[in-house]
C-alpha cells in the first residue's frame, strides 16, 4: 500500500511537470540558456514592477516625516557628485540657516539639501550616488517628490583631444549603458543608441553660461557604469571609430544615460554638466590615462552656480 501511494505521488508530480512544460511551450529536454541582453529588448514594452511614488508614500508614513517635511518641496533639483555639498553651498553664499538636510534613503545614503534662500527660488541639491543604480534611484525619487527639472553635475574622462580641460561640458546626450537599454519602453526606443538630455534645458544652461562668460562646450558622452577595469579596446574603438558628423562622444562618465532615461520615465526634464577630471590618450598600441592637475572643486562649484542660476530663471 505504501509503495502504491508513493507511485501515485510520483505520477502526480510528473503530470504537473508535464503540464507546466506544455503551458510554457518548452519541453524539459529542450531548455535553453537564458540570454540576458536579448531579454532586455524582448520585454521593453512590459509593465514596470515597482513605483517610486509607492516608496515616497511609505516614507511619508514614517515617524521622522509625519510632520510634512516631504511635502511642498522645491520642484527644481541638482544632483551633485561631491562629498562636501554643504560646504560648497556655503562657499556659494548660502548659509546654514538657509539649508535643511533630509535623509530619505532607507537602504542607501540618499541625502537631500533643501535650500530656501531669503531671495530667489528654492531648490534641492541631492548628493550624487554613482552609477546607474544610484542615479536612477535618485532621479526617480526626486520625480515622486515633485521635482520637474533636474541637472546632474559630475566628472568625466575626456576622450583624446576632442575637448579641453578647464571648460564645463554641457551634455547633449550620452551613449547608453546596459541600464539605459533596460529602461527602454518600446522596441523602437531599445534600438536607439543614445539617451538624450532635455534639449530646452540643456540650451538654457548653455545660454546662462554664455551670458556669465563661462567657458563651456556642448558634447555627447559615453556612459560606462564602471570606473575601474574599463576595457582598453573599447576606449580605443571610441577614439578611432568613424562616427557620423556630430555623433562622436567626447567624454566617458558613469551616470548620464540612465539619468536621462529614468528622468523621462519619471516626468522630469533632465540635463547634465560634467568637468574633465582625466583624459584617455593613445600611446602606440596602448592607452595612457592622464589626470587634470587643476582645481576640480572650483570647476564643480562653478557648474553648481550655473545650474542653480539656470533652474532659478527657467520657466
N, C-alpha and C positions, 0 to 999 in steps of 0.2 A: 504493500500500500504506500509506504514512504517513497519507494522508488518511482511508483506511478505518479505521485504528487510532484516529485522533483522533475520528472519528464514533462509533466503538464506545464509547470512553471517555465521550464526551458523553452517549450514550444511557444508559450505566450510571449515570452521575451523576444524570441526570434521573429514572431509575427509583427510585433511593434517595430522592430528594427527594419523589417522589410517594408512596412507601410511608410515609415519615415523616409526611407530611401526612394520609394516610388513618388512620394509627395515632393521631394526635393529634385527629382529628375536625374539623380546621380546614383548609379549602382555602387555599393560599398567597395567593390573591387576596382572602381574607376575613379577613386578620389584623386584630386589633382592638387598641386602646390598652390597656395594662395598667393597671388601677385599683388602686393600692397599698392604699388604705384598705379597699376591698372584699376584697382578698386577706387582710388581717389577720383578718377574720372567717371567710372561707371555709375557712381551714386551721387553725382554732383547735384542732381535735382531732387534728392531725397530730403524729407523734412529734417530739421535740426533736433537734437536731443534735449538740450537744456537752454535756459534763457538767463542772461544777466539780470533781467528785471526780477526774476524769482529770487536771485541771491540778494539783491538790494532790498526787496520787500522783506525777506527774512532778517536782514541786517537791521532794518528799522525796528524790528520787534525786540532786539537785544537791549538789555538794561542801559548800556552806555550811549545808545542812540534814541532812546524813547523820548528825549527832550526835544526832538525835532532838528538835531544838528545836521541831518542829511537832507533836510527839506530846504527849498529855496536857495540852493547853491548856485554860484555863477554858472552861466552857460558857455563860458569860454575857458579853455584849459591849455596848458603847455605840459608836455611830458618831457622832462629834462633828465638826461643821463649824467648826473653829477652827485657825489655823495654829500656835499655841503650845500643843499638847496637853500636853507635858511640864511646861511652866511652870504650866499650870492645875492639873495633878495635884499639883505641888509645893505650890501655894497651898492646896490642899485637905488637905494634911497627909501626902502620900505622897512620901517622899524618893527620890532617885535610886537608892538601894540596893534599893528595892522594885520598880523599873521596869526592864523589859528591852524594847529595841526590836527588832522583827523587820520587815525589809523584804521583803515577799513579792511585790511587783509585778515582773513581767518586762518589760512594756512600758508600765506605768503606775506612778506613785509611791505605791503602796499601802503604808502604814506602820501596823503594829500596835504598841501599847504594852501589854505584858503586865504587869499589876500583881499582885504576890503580897505582900499586906500581912502584917505579923507576926501580926496578929489579924484575923479576918474572912475572908470568901470572896474568892478570887482572881477577877479579871475582866480583860477586854480593853477598851481604848479604841482604836478604829480611826479614824484621822484621815480625815474625810469627803471624798470626791470629789464634785463637783457633778453634778447632772442624772441622768437615767435610766441612762446607760451606767456612770457612776461608782458610784452607789449599788447598782444591780442586780448589778454585778460583785462589789462588796464583800460584800453580804449572802449572795450565793450561795457565795462562797469561805469566809466565816465558817461557814456551814452545813456545808460539806465538811470544815472543821477541827473540827467537833464542837459548835459553838455552837448552843444550843437556845432562847435568849431574847436579843433584841436591841432596844435602844432608840435611835432616831435623835434627834439634837439639832441644831437649826439655827435660822435666822432666817426670818422671813416678812413679807410685806407685808399689813397689815390692810386689809380692805375696809370703807371708810366708818367709821361709828361703832359697828359691831357688837361690837367688843372693845376693851378699854382697853390703853394702854401699861403696861408695868411688871409685867404678870402673865404667868406661864408658861401656855402653852396646850397642853393635852393633846388630841391629835387623836383623834377618834372614827373618822376615815377621811378619804379625800380623793377628789374627783372625778378621774377618770382622765385621764392624758395618753396620747399615741399608744403609748408603750412599754407602759403597763399594759394597753391593749387588745390589743397584740401578744402579751402574755404569757398571755392567756386560754387555758384548756384545753378549753373547750367553747363551743358557740354560746350556751348559756344564760349562761355567765359573760361572754362577749363583750358580751351585751346589757346587762349591769349597768353603771351609770354611775359607781358609787362603789367604790373599793377600801377595805376596812375594816381597821382595826387589830385586833389580838387583843383582844377585849373584856375578858378577865380581866386581862391585863397592863396595859391602859390604866386599868382600875378600880383595880388595885393601886398604880399611880403616883398617881392622884388621892387614894387613902386615905393614902398616905405623905405627900403634900403637906399634906393636911388635918391630919394628926397633927403635922406640923412647923410648922403655922401659916404656910404659904407660900401667898401669893395665886396662884390659878390659875383657869382657865376650861376648859370642855370645848367643843370646836367641830369642825366639819367644815372641811377645807381644799379648795383647788382647785389641782391640780398643773399648773403651766406649766413645761415643761422649759427655758425660756429666761428670762434676766433682762432683757437689753437688747432693745429693739424689740418689746415686747409691744404688742398691739393695744388702743388706747383703747376701741374699740367693744366688745370682749369684756369688759373690766373694767366698762364702763358697764352692759352686759347683766347681769353678775353682781350688780351693785348694785340693778338695777331689776326683775329677773325675779321673778314671783310664785311663789316656791318653796313647796312644801307645808311645813307646820309641821315644824321640825327638820331641814329639808333645805337651808337656805341656807348657803353657805360663808361663813366668817368671815374667811378669810385666803387668800393665794396664796403658794405656795412651789414648790420645784423638784424634790423627790425623793420625797415621801410615797407617791404612788400606785404607782410602780414598786417602791419599797421594800416595801410591803405585799404586792404581787402576787408579787414574787420570793421573799420570805420564805415565803409559803405553798407555793410550789413546792419550796423548799429545806428544808421541815420546821422552820422557825424561827418561834417566836412573836414578833410584832413590834409595837412601839408607837412613838409619836413625841411629842416635846416641842419646841415652837417658841417663839421670842421675837419679838415685833413690832419690826422694825427701821425700818419706814416705813409709810405709810398712803396709800391712794388716796382722794382727796376730790373729790366732784363740784364743779365750778366753772362753772356755766352749762352750755353745750354741751360744755365741755372737761372734763378731769380733771387735778387737781393732785396731785403726789406730795410728801408731807411726810415728813421724816426725824426719827426719835426722837433727842433730844439727851441722853438719859440714858446710863448705863453699861451697854452691851450685854455687855461681858465679865463684869461681875458677875452679870448675869442668866443668861448661859450657864454660868457656874461654879455658880450655884445649881441650874440644871437638871441639871448633871452630878452634883452632890452627891445630888440627889433620885433620879436614875436609878440611881446606884450603891447607894443605900440600898434602893431597891425590888428590884433584882436580887439583893442580898445576903440579903434576907429572904423572897423569893418561893420557893415550892416548885419 
